[in-house]
Amino acid sequence: MPDTGLTMNAQAWIRTLKLRPHPEGGFFRETYRAGETIPAKALPRRFPGPRSLSTAIYFLLRRGQVSHLHRIRSDELWHHYAGGTLIIHCLLPDGRHTVLKLGKHPDRGEQPQVMVPAGVWFGAIPAPRTSFALVGCTVAPGFDFADFEMGNTDTLKQDFPKHQAVIDLLCPKTVTKQASPEKSTVRATARH
């Protein structure tokens, strides 16, 4: 029997994994949320309340889609599952721009797993000639929408003046504030 993971297209993965549109771009479904929580007093001060031990999602971007620049309060591990290379752009607090290549070809500088540190602005886009990338994102402490901030183009250009091309690519001018999950079709447990 052939490995359908190599022949399935983006729409087949979206349908099979029951993925939904994500407010930051692409498609997702939460697959894991730890049943245990960490109390706020045991977490770093940047967390305003208790958090799940860990969370995980499937995340898929098709050609022409981007994961808009955003940041969260936890480290985030990205895992490559199917499709082509995903390019993750990171804007670091010291003003540097780094690029992570998530994929299955280490001979081309790709890694099957990469980590984005807490508090770093980041966004992703399929590499040229990539029709889609299916990845997983694992967050610890677990993701909560209270920890999510969508990037604002004007503010990011002031903070990172050397990286305006990346900001234009991954941060739409119309996004100024992330809608709360209660006011959108996304549940509060939806991301990461």
SULUR-V483993 format. One record per residue. N is the residue number from 1. RES is the residue in three letters. NEAR is the number of other C-alpha atoms within 12 Angstrom. D_CENTER is the distance of its C-alpha to the mean C-alpha in whole Angstrom. Layout:
BEGIN
n:N res:RES near:NEAR d_center:D_CENTER
n:N res:RES near:NEAR d_center:D_CENTER
END
This chain:
BEGIN
n:1 res:MET near:4 d_center:33
n:2 res:PRO near:7 d_center:30
n:3 res:ASP near:8 d_center:27
n:4 res:THR near:13 d_center:25
n:5 res:GLY near:19 d_center:21
n:6 res:LEU near:17 d_center:23
n:7 res:THR near:15 d_center:24
n:8 res:MET near:22 d_center:22
n:9 res:ASN near:24 d_center:20
n:10 res:ALA near:30 d_center:17
n:11 res:GLN near:24 d_center:19
n:12 res:ALA near:21 d_center:21
n:13 res:TRP near:31 d_center:18
n:14 res:ILE near:26 d_center:16
n:15 res:ARG near:17 d_center:20
n:16 res:THR near:17 d_center:20
n:17 res:LEU near:23 d_center:17
n:18 res:LYS near:20 d_center:18
n:19 res:LEU near:27 d_center:14
n:20 res:ARG near:28 d_center:14
n:21 res:PRO near:27 d_center:13
n:22 res:HIS near:30 d_center:10
n:23 res:PRO near:33 d_center:11
n:24 res:GLU near:39 d_center:8
n:25 res:GLY near:29 d_center:9
n:26 res:GLY near:33 d_center:9
n:27 res:PHE near:36 d_center:10
n:28 res:PHE near:37 d_center:10
n:29 res:ARG near:33 d_center:12
n:30 res:GLU near:33 d_center:12
n:31 res:THR near:23 d_center:14
n:32 res:TYR near:25 d_center:15
n:33 res:ARG near:28 d_center:16
n:34 res:ALA near:22 d_center:19
n:35 res:GLY near:12 d_center:22
n:36 res:GLU near:15 d_center:23
n:37 res:THR near:22 d_center:22
n:38 res:ILE near:21 d_center:23
n:39 res:PRO near:17 d_center:25
n:40 res:ALA near:17 d_center:24
n:41 res:LYS near:14 d_center:27
n:42 res:ALA near:16 d_center:26
n:43 res:LEU near:21 d_center:22
n:44 res:PRO near:17 d_center:22
n:45 res:ARG near:13 d_center:23
n:46 res:ARG near:20 d_center:20
n:47 res:PHE near:28 d_center:19
n:48 res:PRO near:18 d_center:21
n:49 res:GLY near:23 d_center:22
n:50 res:PRO near:24 d_center:22
n:51 res:ARG near:33 d_center:18
n:52 res:SER near:28 d_center:18
n:53 res:LEU near:25 d_center:18
n:54 res:SER near:31 d_center:15
n:55 res:THR near:33 d_center:13
n:56 res:ALA near:32 d_center:11
n:57 res:ILE near:36 d_center:9
n:58 res:TYR near:37 d_center:10
n:59 res:PHE near:46 d_center:7
n:60 res:LEU near:49 d_center:10
n:61 res:LEU near:44 d_center:10
n:62 res:ARG near:36 d_center:14
n:63 res:ARG near:28 d_center:16
n:64 res:GLY near:21 d_center:16
n:65 res:GLN near:32 d_center:12
n:66 res:VAL near:36 d_center:10
n:67 res:SER near:39 d_center:6
n:68 res:HIS near:38 d_center:8
n:69 res:LEU near:40 d_center:9
n:70 res:HIS near:40 d_center:8
n:71 res:ARG near:36 d_center:9
n:72 res:ILE near:32 d_center:10
n:73 res:ARG near:32 d_center:13
n:74 res:SER near:37 d_center:12
n:75 res:ASP near:27 d_center:11
n:76 res:GLU near:33 d_center:8
n:77 res:LEU near:32 d_center:9
n:78 res:TRP near:35 d_center:8
n:79 res:HIS near:33 d_center:11
n:80 res:HIS near:35 d_center:12
n:81 res:TYR near:28 d_center:14
n:82 res:ALA near:33 d_center:16
n:83 res:GLY near:35 d_center:16
n:84 res:GLY near:35 d_center:16
n:85 res:THR near:38 d_center:14
n:86 res:LEU near:46 d_center:11
n:87 res:ILE near:37 d_center:11
n:88 res:ILE near:43 d_center:9
n:89 res:HIS near:37 d_center:11
n:90 res:CYS near:36 d_center:11
n:91 res:LEU near:36 d_center:14
n:92 res:LEU near:23 d_center:16
n:93 res:PRO near:18 d_center:18
n:94 res:ASP near:14 d_center:21
n:95 res:GLY near:19 d_center:20
n:96 res:ARG near:19 d_center:19
n:97 res:HIS near:25 d_center:17
n:98 res:THR near:24 d_center:15
n:99 res:VAL near:26 d_center:14
n:100 res:LEU near:32 d_center:12
n:101 res:LYS near:33 d_center:13
n:102 res:LEU near:39 d_center:12
n:103 res:GLY near:33 d_center:15
n:104 res:LYS near:24 d_center:18
n:105 res:HIS near:17 d_center:21
n:106 res:PRO near:14 d_center:21
n:107 res:ASP near:10 d_center:24
n:108 res:ARG near:13 d_center:22
n:109 res:GLY near:18 d_center:20
n:110 res:GLU near:23 d_center:17
n:111 res:GLN near:26 d_center:16
n:112 res:PRO near:31 d_center:15
n:113 res:GLN near:27 d_center:13
n:114 res:VAL near:29 d_center:11
n:115 res:MET near:29 d_center:11
n:116 res:VAL near:35 d_center:9
n:117 res:PRO near:23 d_center:12
n:118 res:ALA near:30 d_center:12
n:119 res:GLY near:26 d_center:13
n:120 res:VAL near:32 d_center:12
n:121 res:TRP near:45 d_center:10
n:122 res:PHE near:42 d_center:8
n:123 res:GLY near:40 d_center:7
n:124 res:ALA near:43 d_center:7
n:125 res:ILE near:42 d_center:10
n:126 res:PRO near:34 d_center:12
n:127 res:ALA near:28 d_center:15
n:128 res:PRO near:16 d_center:19
n:129 res:ARG near:15 d_center:20
n:130 res:THR near:25 d_center:17
n:131 res:SER near:24 d_center:18
n:132 res:PHE near:39 d_center:15
n:133 res:ALA near:49 d_center:12
n:134 res:LEU near:44 d_center:11
n:135 res:VAL near:43 d_center:9
n:136 res:GLY near:35 d_center:9
n:137 res:CYS near:38 d_center:7
n:138 res:THR near:34 d_center:10
n:139 res:VAL near:36 d_center:10
n:140 res:ALA near:32 d_center:14
n:141 res:PRO near:35 d_center:15
n:142 res:GLY near:41 d_center:14
n:143 res:PHE near:40 d_center:11
n:144 res:ASP near:35 d_center:13
n:145 res:PHE near:32 d_center:13
n:146 res:ALA near:27 d_center:15
n:147 res:ASP near:32 d_center:13
n:148 res:PHE near:36 d_center:11
n:149 res:GLU near:30 d_center:12
n:150 res:MET near:35 d_center:11
n:151 res:GLY near:36 d_center:13
n:152 res:ASN near:27 d_center:16
n:153 res:THR near:30 d_center:18
n:154 res:ASP near:19 d_center:21
n:155 res:THR near:20 d_center:20
n:156 res:LEU near:34 d_center:18
n:157 res:LYS near:23 d_center:21
n:158 res:GLN near:15 d_center:23
n:159 res:ASP near:22 d_center:21
n:160 res:PHE near:26 d_center:20
n:161 res:PRO near:19 d_center:23
n:162 res:LYS near:17 d_center:23
n:163 res:HIS near:25 d_center:19
n:164 res:GLN near:21 d_center:20
n:165 res:ALA near:17 d_center:19
n:166 res:VAL near:32 d_center:16
n:167 res:ILE near:35 d_center:16
n:168 res:ASP near:25 d_center:18
n:169 res:LEU near:23 d_center:15
n:170 res:LEU near:38 d_center:12
n:171 res:CYS near:36 d_center:13
n:172 res:PRO near:27 d_center:16
n:173 res:LYS near:20 d_center:19
n:174 res:THR near:15 d_center:19
n:175 res:VAL near:24 d_center:17
n:176 res:THR near:19 d_center:18
n:177 res:LYS near:19 d_center:17
n:178 res:GLN near:26 d_center:15
n:179 res:ALA near:21 d_center:17
n:180 res:SER near:21 d_center:17
n:181 res:PRO near:21 d_center:16
n:182 res:GLU near:14 d_center:20
n:183 res:LYS near:11 d_center:21
n:184 res:SER near:15 d_center:18
n:185 res:THR near:15 d_center:18
n:186 res:VAL near:24 d_center:15
n:187 res:ARG near:22 d_center:16
n:188 res:ALA near:22 d_center:16
n:189 res:THR near:30 d_center:14
n:190 res:ALA near:36 d_center:12
n:191 res:ARG near:41 d_center:8
n:192 res:HIS near:43 d_center:7
END
